[in-house]
Amino acid sequence: MKNTLFRLLSLGLAAVTILNTSISSFAYEVDEEGNSIDSIEYQSSDETDFSNPTNVFAKLASIYKVTIPKTVILSGESKDARYYVKAEGDIAGYEMLHVMPDKNFNLYAKNKDAVTAGISQDKTAWKYTDFDTNAKGVIEAKDITAGKWTGKFNFNIFLDSNEDKVAGDIITDGEVNPTAKTDLRYTGNPQELLNPGKSSKKLLYSFDKKNWTSTIPTATEIGSYTVYYKAANTFEEGSPKSIDAEIKKKQITFDVPVTAKSGLSYNGESQELINAGHSDFGTILYSTDNKTWSEGIPAKTNAGTYKVYIKVNGDEEYEDYLTSISVNITKNTSPITLSSTSGKITDADFLNFAITSFKDGESYTLTTSDSSVATASLSGNIVKVTASKEGVATITVKRNATSNNTAASATFTVDVGHKYVNGICQRCGERDINNLPAGMYDSNWNMKKSWQQLESEGAINYYGSNNNVTLGEIKFNNRWYNTVSDKLSGIIILPDNVKYLNASYLKKVTGLVVGKDFIKISNEVVETPFEFVIAKNTNTNVKSVDGVLYNSDMTTLILYPMKKAGTSFTVPKTVKILGTSSITGTNLTTITLPEGLERIEWAAMYSSKFSSINLPNSLKYIGGHAFLGCSNLRTITIPDSVTHIGMAVFAGDPLASIYIPASVTKIESEYDSNLNHYIGITDVQTTMIYCGATSKPSEWSQYWNYRRSLTTPSDKVKWGVSRATYEANYKGK
């Protein structure tokens, strides 16, 4: 260890301390010749300029050199000083150079107590990578006073190593070893075999461990190579390391790559599995078994996953190319499509439809919802539906699940109608009413007499030819016919060009079929035993539904047959008018009238069996005699929408009370000439009438409340009664 002396300079009251430094120790090293290094050189340097004589150098041959301060001068004013340390040289990557000053030391002055000075240095260790960074130190002695102070401190300089962590390697920790370049391919030109790596030492390379060079070795030809390398200026050389490198044949490349076909699904036909490619060398061969090769594109039919092998044979410059691609043909999951989804069988015995999505190899199962209506069979992709009887059936066409198909189904609806021959259905025996000729029929639709026979027998006579028979008239061929009741019975089918009918006295006729030109039944009370009225489908003036006759758009109910079976009826929502005598003397005991009904015409519900009726809030007009003779009617509600009430509308009805809302602006009455008296709204003496109006409106007939009297109105009336009061206190009483 080498020591240096310190001296102090005084400047007035400020003390300047000169500190002599020493090197206490340094690491043992050898030079390239193996000689021990242990020497100190003194050169001139100041604190920042390393040529000043205040610095001392510790030089260990060519390994490293450290420049430390020889003399440090403390300022008498700030009582501190700064110095610099510089390191340079060549150390291994796994080594660390340390330059560590004492943390503190004592300063001495004559007749004064010692003062402790502290040292701080911002860098005390160097790796080979940061030798260009100097350390800065600060000495502080805040307790010194004026005087001459001296002292010394030491630098401990040494190398340490983590060489055992990278045993057997000549590259230091944190650096990168040389590596073989990968995937070198023949180009015809020299190529470097190694990646140089990163090292603090100069690396030397050789193919034979005899001839060394610092240049990265190269090679041109295809083959394998062993490259040796070592670090220059190593003092324990050891064995050089080796790396194996290879230059391979050229790879065959594709300017158009071979790719798998996407979206393949079983369709019953052979499908190519790949998109053909193009290579820069040789011929592309394909195989599905890696045995049999062909230039043709491989194709498959069935669903499944296939491996397609792709090969190109190489030569002395190109290596063989072999790879494979997986290709998937999925099961057919498409829905079943049919040439049509519904059909009707009438005059024929069968119909056909096709499975348009049919593919070879598919199997199908057919089921029928009602085999008594129709059956189905399959031939190829054609489904034959054979009719059995009238009705509707659903044919389900099911594709069975197989290795190539998923299960799927579709339906076909068949409507089997009547097959008429000479007006008789060959399936059920029913007669075709629309095609039966005019005449008289029994209840089984067997013709008893033709229209011509009826006319020739006098059942139908020209109007006026028989004056003592005036039971009704039919207009036919622009002539009016009288109908003789005792000669017409059963079911009557009118000729197509009959437009009008007065059927008041056809008392033996149970059913009526009207033809193409028919317009209306005359506006007289119909008292016939009709069970049904049917309009032929060629008629555009009227329409029949379930034996009830309406106008063509079903806004007017023309006739509900008197003897039609059933005791309840709901009038369709489309109906706005109940026509004259439309629901007269029927078997109905309950009826539901729709909101939207606006008018009830003359005698519309004459002699009905209803016990109560709720009229809709849309009703505006009630015609005369509308409810006349309803001997069971006990209650009826007249809504606030009604403005007109006809004559004798409730005559003969045993109503306990009637409420007439203030909305009614007109009531009619009639004079019965046979009985020589007036009838107003009712002729029942006991019926109490409550009026919403406070007095008789001007358009109410003066006889509106006469009850079989010529001179005196009934006193059974109360004015100015609200509906709420009536409902709560008087209704039904």
Secondary structure, DSSP 8 states (H G I E B T S, - for coil): -B------EEETTEEE-EEEEEEEE----B-TT--B--EEEE----SS-TTSTTEEEEEETTTEEEEEESEEE--TTT-EEEEEEEEEE---TTEEEEEEE-SEEEEB-TTS--EEEEEEES--EE-GGGTT--EEEEEE-TT--SS--EEEEEEEEEEEE-GGGGTT-SS-TTSB--EE-SSEE--SS-EE-EE--B-SS-EEEESSSSS-BSS--EE-SSEEEEEEEEETT-SS----EEEEEEEE-B---EEE--EE--S-B--SS-EE-EE--EESSS--EEESSSSS-BSS--EE-SSEEEEEEEEE---SSB--EEEEEEEEEB-B-----BS-SEEEESSSSEEEEEBTT--TT--EEEEES-TTTEEEEEETTEEEEEE-SSEEEEEEEEE---SSB--EEEEEEEEE---EETTEETTT--B-GGGS-SEEE-TT--EEEEHHHHHHTTSEEETTSSTT--S-EEEETTEEEEE-GGG--EEEE--TT--EE--TT-TTEEEEEE-TT--EE-SS------SEEEE-TT-SSEEEETTEEEETTSSEEEE--TT-S-SEEE--TT--EE-TTTT-S-S-SEEE--TT--EE-TTTTTT---SEEE--TT--EE-TTTTTT-TT--EEE--TT--EE-TTTTTT---SEEEE-TT--EE--EEETTTTEEE-S---TT-EEEESSSS--TTB-TTTTBEEESS-B-S-EE-S--HHHHHHHTTT-
